[in-house]
Amino acid sequence: MASDDMAESEGARVLDSAFREALAHFASGVTIVAADSPSGPVGFTATGFTSVSLLPPLILVCIDKDASCHDAVIAADHFGVSILDVTQSSIALQFARSGIDRFSGVLIHEGGGGRAPLIRGAIAHLECRKRARYVEGDHTILVGEVLYAAAGSGRPLLHFDRRFGAFEFLS
Ligand SMILES: Cc1cc2nc3c(=O)[nH]c(=O)nc-3n(C[C@H](O)[C@H](O)[C@H](O)COP(=O)(O)O)c2cc1C
């Protein structure tokens, strides 16, 4: 019995590291998810973002239930998603850092509908109305209905193998 337990927990550990490693090999864009709260703007760096539906226009973001801004983001009626430019890795790091004012020195985009903070200089912006949320494992999946979307020029910041990088078109 004891050895079965050990084998099981060893298996779980192996799966955990293989799972994390596999996820690290999924290259993704990098976003800042942000919302207004009674105590000021809140936000965090997120790669857990994806489109869900075109009609109606829906996206989702995944938020760690233990994240310091989880409750404030979930409580907000609206949230913004800024898809970062390749020049904005320092903003990605700042919005992932604990215990600091993440908005310090960060310029807010003045366009859009003013429903949620958007990061100036991002290559695309989305403003969303909170539509649904689902708790799955240690994250909350927040589904937003897109009320405003805009895309500019520029190249995206990418995240792959726990590092930031740049996108390059194949010839
Ligand atoms: C590249 C990158 C991607 C991240 N993606 C997510 C994500 O999709 N969801 C999430 O909840 N946290 C994500 N995080 C972590 C948060 O940005 C943040 O560090 C975390 O919420 C811890 O904040 P806290 O210490 O204030 O609780 C990511 C961090 C980095 C650097």
The ligand as an SDF file (V2000), in Angstrom:
LIG
                    3D

 31 33  0  0  0  0  0  0  0  0999 V2000
    4.6060   35.5500  -19.1600 C   0  0  0  0  0  0  0  0  0  0  0  0
    3.6370   35.4550  -17.9940 C   0  0  0  0  0  0  0  0  0  0  0  0
    2.3540   34.9670  -18.2280 C   0  0  0  0  0  0  0  0  0  0  0  0
    1.4440   34.8730  -17.1840 C   0  0  0  0  0  0  0  0  0  0  0  0
    0.1810   34.4070  -17.4510 N   0  0  0  0  0  0  0  0  0  0  0  0
   -0.7270   34.3400  -16.4350 C   0  0  0  0  0  0  0  0  0  0  0  0
   -2.0550   33.9250  -16.7070 C   0  0  0  0  0  0  0  0  0  0  0  0
   -2.4450   33.6330  -17.8370 O   0  0  0  0  0  0  0  0  0  0  0  0
   -2.9140   33.8680  -15.6550 N   0  0  0  0  0  0  0  0  0  0  0  0
   -2.5330   34.1980  -14.3780 C   0  0  0  0  0  0  0  0  0  0  0  0
   -3.3660   34.1240  -13.4640 O   0  0  0  0  0  0  0  0  0  0  0  0
   -1.2710   34.6090  -14.1000 N   0  0  0  0  0  0  0  0  0  0  0  0
   -0.3780   34.7020  -15.1050 C   0  0  0  0  0  0  0  0  0  0  0  0
    0.8810   35.1400  -14.8430 N   0  0  0  0  0  0  0  0  0  0  0  0
    1.2350   35.5330  -13.4550 C   0  0  0  0  0  0  0  0  0  0  0  0
    0.7140   36.9260  -13.0980 C   0  0  0  0  0  0  0  0  0  0  0  0
    1.1150   37.8910  -14.0420 O   0  0  0  0  0  0  0  0  0  0  0  0
    1.2230   37.3800  -11.7050 C   0  0  0  0  0  0  0  0  0  0  0  0
    2.6000   37.2360  -11.6480 O   0  0  0  0  0  0  0  0  0  0  0  0
    0.5880   36.5520  -10.6280 C   0  0  0  0  0  0  0  0  0  0  0  0
   -0.7850   36.8300  -10.6090 O   0  0  0  0  0  0  0  0  0  0  0  0
    1.1720   36.8200   -9.2360 C   0  0  0  0  0  0  0  0  0  0  0  0
    0.7140   38.0390   -8.7610 O   0  0  0  0  0  0  0  0  0  0  0  0
    0.5630   38.2930   -7.1920 P   0  0  0  0  0  0  0  0  0  0  0  0
    1.8630   37.9160   -6.5360 O   0  0  0  0  0  0  0  0  0  0  0  0
    0.2810   39.7670   -7.0680 O   0  0  0  0  0  0  0  0  0  0  0  0
   -0.5580   37.4330   -6.6920 O   0  0  0  0  0  0  0  0  0  0  0  0
    1.8120   35.2630  -15.8670 C   0  0  0  0  0  0  0  0  0  0  0  0
    3.1040   35.7730  -15.6440 C   0  0  0  0  0  0  0  0  0  0  0  0
    3.9910   35.8790  -16.6960 C   0  0  0  0  0  0  0  0  0  0  0  0
    5.3770   36.4530  -16.4470 C   0  0  0  0  0  0  0  0  0  0  0  0
  1  2  1  0
  2  3  1  0
  2 30  2  0
  3  4  2  0
  4  5  1  0
  4 28  1  0
  5  6  2  0
  6  7  1  0
  6 13  1  0
  7  8  2  0
  7  9  1  0
  9 10  1  0
 10 11  2  0
 10 12  1  0
 12 13  2  0
 13 14  1  0
 14 15  1  0
 14 28  1  0
 15 16  1  0
 16 17  1  0
 16 18  1  0
 18 19  1  0
 18 20  1  0
 20 21  1  0
 20 22  1  0
 22 23  1  0
 23 24  1  0
 24 25  2  0
 24 26  1  0
 24 27  1  0
 28 29  2  0
 29 30  1  0
 30 31  1  0
M  END
$$$$
